[in-house]
Amino acid sequence: MQPGVVYTTFHHAMTGANVVTTDYSDWATNCPEYKVTAVQVKLAKRPSDWQEQYQKVKRKTTQIVKEIDLARS
């Protein structure tokens, strides 16, 4: 990557990429303006509060799905 360029994947919700974009979006696709989003990069020593909450909800959802699958078996 060139200096001054930041990349992230937008496919997985756990990246939180959609959370950090602006409220502006493309008129045709309604996609956020990814290419003009300002960022500040710093070393993280732990997952953010948002990431921890996401993982908590994900674990609970996974458990519920497993329980439903077992009930159907």
Buried (B, 14 or more C-beta within 10 A) or exposed (E): EEEEEEEEEEEEEEBEBEEBBEEEEEEEEEEBEBEEBEEEEEEEEEEEEEBEEBEEEEEEEEEEEEEEEEEEE
